[in-house]
Amino acid sequence: MNLPSRAWLDVDFDAVRHNVRQLRARAGVPLIVMVKANAYGIGAVAVSRALGIPFDRTPPAADAPWGLGIASLDEAAELRDAGCRGRILCFTPFLPSELAQAYALGVRPALHRPIDIRAWAAAGQGGELRPYHLSIDTGMARAGVRWDQVGQLRDSLRAHPPEGVFTHFHSADENVDSRDEQEARFVDAMLDLGDALPSAVLRHSDNSAGIASRTRLSPGSLARPGIAVYGGMFSDLLGLKQVVHLRARVIDLRDVALGETVSYGATWTAARPTRIATVSAGYADGYRRQLSNRGEVLIGGVRCPVAGRVTMDMIMVDVTDVPCAVGDVATLIGTDGADTLSTEQVAEKAELSPYELLVGLALRVPSRPLSSSPP
C-alpha cells in the first residue's frame, strides 16, 4: 500500500484484538465493547469486524464480544447499514420520538422512565418485547433512575422485564472507595427491586477503569471496556498494546541561528544553531496545540522536541542531532523503531484526557490498517 503524501493514521487491528483478549481475561465475563464516537475515532465498522462481530452472512467469531456499545442512533444506523448483525446497546437515553427508529434498527436502549419502558413495549408487534437494559444512577448524575428511587419502577419492570441492568462508575480510575460506594448502591437498588427483575437479568457495571481497578474478576454478567480497548489508558497495568500511530512527512528543513525564534508568538528561541524540520500535521489533524514546546515526535526512532507553537497544518521540531531529510516520516503518536510515544504519554504531556486526544485524531487524516486488515 502506498503511503499517503501528507499525514495519516495507522491503526493496528491486531493490537485491538490483543487488548480485547487481555480485558476479557481480566474481567472474567463477556464484554460489551464500546464503539461510540466511531470507536473513539478509529472506525466503528472496522473495529467491529476485526473483533469478529457478525456481519451480513458471516457468523460471529468464537471469541467475539457479547455486543457493542454506542451513543446515538446515527452510530447504530452506520453499523446496520454496513451489515452488522451483532447486539447493539445505546447507553445514551433516547428521546421518546427516537424509540421507533431504535426498535427498527434492533438497538437495545437504556431505559429508566416508566413512560419510556411502556412505549418501548408498545412498539413491538403482537406483544413482542425487544430487549432493553435498565439504567441505574449510583452517583454519576447523568442518566438513569436514582438508586434510592427504583421502587417507582417495580410495576413497569414486572410488566416489561429488562434483559439487563447496569450502572456507570464516575471515578474508578482515581478512587476505589467511590467505586465501592457506587457498587454498594447498585446492589441495594437490585435488592430493592427484588423479584421485579428477572432472575437471569444481565448485570454490568465495570468500564475500563472498573476492570483495571480490581484485583479480582468483574462482578455481574458483562463488562463494558472503552478507552482501554484502544490502548488509551491502563496499558502498562493490563499489558495492552498501542493501537494508533499518527504519522506525517517532513516537508521542509532549515537552519535557525542562535537567538532566532520559531512559529507563532515567537515562544521558542534557539539556544544554539539549530536544524528545524517542518512536519505536515497540526491541530487540524488532532495533534493538539497544548503540545506546543512540550511535545516530541519520533524520526528514525529518535525523539525530537517540538519547537514553538503547534499550528493548524504543521509543526516544527528540532532535528539538530538527528539525520533527517525531506520526505522522511515523523511519528507524532505511536511506535517508530524501539520507541513508542503512547497515547497515554502524549495526552499527559498535553494535559489532556486520552479520550479527547483519541477522538480528535480523525479530524482530517485518513486511516489505514497497520497490520492485517479487518476480516
N, C-alpha and C positions, 0 to 999 in steps of 0.2 A: 504493500500500500504506500502510495506517495504521501509524504508528509505535507501538511498544509504550509503555505508560504509564510504565514504571519504568526499566528498563535493558535493553540489548540489544547484540548483536554484529553489526555489518555486516561481511560477507565479500565481498571483491572478487574474483570469479572471473576477470575479465579480467586482474587482476594475477597470479593463479596461472598462467594461460596464458602471460602475458608472461614470468614468471620461468622457467618450464619451457623456453621458447624460448631464453632467454638461457643457461641452463645447458646445453642441448643444443648450442648453438653453441660454448660454451667447452670442453665436454668433447670434442666431435667424434665421439661414439659414441652409440648409442641409450641411453635411460635406463630404469632401474627406479625409479619414483617411490615414495618411502616414504610410505605412508598409514597406518602403525601408529598406535596411540593415537587412533583416529578422526581420522586425518590431522592429528595434533598438536592435536586439539581442534576442528578446523574442519569436519569432516564427511567421512568417507572415501568414502561413496557419492556425495555431491555433487561432491567434488573429482575423483573418478574419471570421473564423467560429463562434467564440464567439460573434462577432458583428452582426451576422445574415445575412452576405453576402450570396447570393445563391450559393450552391454547388451541383453539379450533379442534382438530381431531387428535391432537397429541395428548396422550394420557399424562397424569402427573408423575413426576419422578418419585421414586420410593422415599426419598428424604426431603420432599417438598414441604415448605411451611404449611401450617394448617390454613392460613389465609393471609390476606393483605389488608393493611390499614391505610385509609385515605382521609381527606378533609373536605372534599367538595364533590358535587355531582359531576362537574366537568372532569375531574380526575377519574371518576368511575366510568364515565362515558368513553374516555380515551382508552381505558383498558378493555372495555367491552367491544369497542369498535375494532380493536386490534385482534379480537378473538379470544380474550381471556375468559375462561370458564371457571376460574377459582373463586373461592369465597372472598367477598369484599366487604369490609366493615368501614363505615364512616363514623368517625369519632367527634365530628362537629355536629351540633344539633341542627336538624333541618327546620326550615320554616314549614308551616302547615301546607303551603302551596307546593312544596317540593316532594311531599311524601309519595304522590302518584308516580312521579318520574323515578324516584328511588325504587319503588316497587317494580316498575317496568324494567329497570336495569338489573334487578336482582341484587340490590345492595342491602346489607344488614344495617339498619340505622341504630344509633344510640338514642334511646328514648328515656324520658323521666317524668313527663307530664301526663296525667291520666287522659286528657283530651287527645294527645298525640298517639297514645297507645290504642285508644279506641279507634281513631282514624286509621291507623296502620292496619288494625284488624279488619276494618270495614273495607279496605282497599282490595282484599282478597276475593277470589271467585269461589262461590259455593261454600263459604265459611272457612276457606283455607287461610291459615295464619303463617305468613312468611316469617323466618327467624328475625329477631331483633335482640339487642343487648341493652340491659338496664344500666344506666349511668348513675353512680352514687358519688356525690361530692363529699369528700372527707377532709377538706381543708384547702383545696386549690381555689375554690370560689370562682370557678369559671363556667362550669356546666354540670348538670346532674342534680338529682334530688339530695338535699342535705341528709347526712347520715342519721340525724336525730328527728327527721320528719318523714321517714319512709313509710310509716304506718298508713299514711293517706293513700298509698298505692296498693294496699292489700287486695281490695276488691278487683281492681283493674288487672293485677297480676294473676289472680285466681282465674279470671275470665279469659285472659290472654297471656299465658305464661311465656316468659322470655327464654331464649336459648342460652343467653349468658348474662353475667352481671359483673361490673368492673368499677374500679376507681383509678385515680391517677395521682402519683406522688409528685409533690412540688419541689422537694429538696433532698431526695435520697442520695444524691452525689455529694451533698455538703453536710448533711446532718442525719445520722442513722436514727437518732431519737425521734425526729419528725416523721421518718418513715414508719417507725414502730407505732407512733401515736395514730397515724392515719390508718395503718393496718388494723389496729385495735378497733377503731371506729367502724371500719369496713366489716369486721367480724360482728360487732354489735348490731350493725344495720341488718345483716343477714339473719342473725338470731331474732331480731325484732320482727322480721318478715315471716320467719318460721316456715310453715307449710304453704305459704303463698308463693314460694319459689319451688320449682320442680326439684326433686331430689338429685337429678343429674345435671343441674344447671352448671354451665361452664363459668368458673370464677377466674378472673385475671386482674392483676394489679401491677406487676413488675414491668417497668420500662427499662431502658438500657441501664440507667442508674440503679434501679432496683435490683437488677440481675448482678451488676458489678459490686454492689454494696453488701452482698450476702456471702457468708461462709458456708451456707448450706443451699439446697435447691430452692427454686422459687415456689411459693405456695400456690395452691389452686390448680387450675387445669391448663392454663395457657400463659405465655409471657409475650410482651409487645416491644421488642427492641426497635430502635430507630437509628439514632446517631451512631451507635456502635457498629451497626451493620456496615456503615460506610467509612469506618476507621477514624471517626471524628473525635471520639473520646474513649478512654479506658484501654488504649491499645496495649500498653505495657502490662497492665494488670491482667488482661484477658488473652494476651497473645494474639492480638488482631494485626492484620496487615493493612498497609497503605493502599487505598483504593484509587484515589485521584492523583493525577500528575499534570500540573499546569505548566505548559512549555511555550516558549516563544523564541523567535530568531533574534540574534544580534544583527542589527541593521545599520549600525554606524560605529565608528571608533574615532576618538580624538584625544589629543594631549591637552591637559589643563595645567597651567603654570602655578607655582606656589602663590597662594593668596587669591586665586581666581575662584569664582563661585559657579554652582551648578543648579539649574532648574528654578522654578518659580519661587519668588520670595528670597532668593539667594540665601537659603538656610544652610547650605553646605559650602564650606570653604576648604580648598585644597591645602593640606598641611605639608605637602611635598609635591614635586612634579608628579602628576597622576595621569594614568591612562583610563579614560572613561569609555565604557561600551553603552550604547543605546539599545535597549531591548524593546521589541514591538508588542508590549502588553502594558495595560494600565488599569485604572479603576473601572473603566467601562468593560473590562474583561474579568472583573471580580478580584483583581489584585488591589487590596484596599488602600486608600490614601493614608490610613493610620500607620502604614508600614514605611512611610517617608523617613529616611535617615535612621531606620532601625531594622528594616528587613534585610534578608540575604537571599541570593539566588545561587544555584549551582551551575557552574560552567566547567565542563571537563571533570566533574566530580569534586570541584573545589568551591568552597563558599566565598562569595563575593558580596560585599556590603552594598546596599542601596545608597546612592549618593544623591541627596536632595529630595525634593517632594516627588511623590508618585503623580504622574499626570494622567489625563484621561486615556491616552493611547500608548504611552511609552514610559519606561523608567530608565534611569541611568545608574550604572553600577561601576564600582571601582575594580578594574581588572589589571592594575599595575603589575601585580605579581603572578598573573595567570596568562598563559598563552591563549590568545583569542583572535578570531578572525570574523569578518563579516560573513554571515550565513550560519555561524555556529548556533547550537541550540542551548538556550538557558532554561533551567528548570526552576520555576518560581515556587511551586509546591510539589513535593513528591521526591522521587528517587533518581539519582544520577550516579552511576558507579557504586561505590561502597557507602555513600552518604545519603541520608533522607532528611528533607525538611517536611516533617509530618504536618498533617492538618492541625493537630493539637499545638505543635510548636509555633507554627505561623500565626494561628489565632491568638496564642498567648502574647507573642511579640506585638501584635496589633491591638492587644487589649480588647479582643472581641470574643463573643461566643463562637465556638466551632460551627454551630448551626448557621449563624449568619454568614460565616465565611463560605461554607459549602454551598448554600443555596444561591449565593451570588456568582458562582463560577460559570453558570450557564448564561450569563447576560449576553454575551456576544460570540464567544469562541465555539467552534464546532468540536464535537467529541468523537472519539473513535475507540474501539476496543484495543487495549494494550496487549492482552494475551489472546486466548481463544475467544472467538465470537460467541455471543449468547446462543444456546442451542435453539 
